[in-house]
C-alpha cells in the first residue's frame, strides 16, 4: 500500500527523454469510480511574477510505467502527450 503523502515526495521522470518532470502537486480523482485519472505536476515557471499563472502538467494514470521507492517513471511524448492546464 502506498500513501498519497509518500507519492508526493517522489520525483516523476519521463522515460522517453529522461527529463525530470517534478513532484506530484495534486491528483485528478474520479470519485464515482474510485480511481485516479491523472497526476498533476507543477509546470515550469518561466517568469517570476505574482500576476502570471503557472500551467500545470497533467500525466494520465495509464502512462505510469513504474512506481519505485524514490521515483515514478512515466512514458509520455513530451511534445504531444503532456497536457497543460491553467491553475
N, C-alpha and C positions, 0 to 999 in steps of 0.2 A: 504494500500500500504506500502511496506517495501523497504527501500533504501538499496543498496549494502553496503554502509558505515555503516548502522545500523546492518546488518548481521555480519560484520567483528568484531564487539565488543562483540558478544555473544559466550559463551563457548559451544563447541559441546560435548555432553555426550552420551555414549553408554548405552542404557537401559538394554542390556543383562548382562553387568557386572558392571555397574555404573562408569566405568572409564571415566575420562575426556580426550578427545582426543586432545583438544586445540581449538584455534580460527581459523576462516577461513583465509587462506592465499590468495586463488585465487578461481576462479570458472571455470569449464570446460563448455564452451558455444557451442551450436550448432547454429551458426548464420544463417544457411539456414532455419532451422525450428523455430528459435526464442525462444529457450528454454535452460534451464540449465541442463546439463547432470550429473554433479557431483560437490561436494565440495572438495576443495583441502586444506589439513591441513599440517602444518609443522610436519614432523616426529621427533622422538626422536633423539637428538644429543648425541651419545654415547661418542664420543671423541671430545674435543675442539681442532680442528686442521684446519687451513685455507686450507689445501691441500685435505681434505676429503669432499666428497659430502654428503649432507643430503638427505635422502629419504623422499619424501612427501607421505602423506596418502590420498588416493582418496576414498571418500564415495559417491556412486551413489545416485542421487536425489531420486530414488524410495525408498531408505532406510530411508528417513527422516520420523519420526513419528509425530513430533510436533515442530513448531517454536514458542517459547514462548517469553515473554518480555525480559528475561535475558539469556535464554539458548535455544539451539537447540538440541532436542532429536533425536537420530538415533538408529536404531536397526540393528546391524551387528554382525556376529560371528567374534570375534577378531582373530581367527586363520585361517579362510577360506575366509572371505569376505572383509577384509580390504586390498585393493590393494596398493602396494607401487610403486612409480615411481621415477626415478632419476631426480634430479633437472637439 
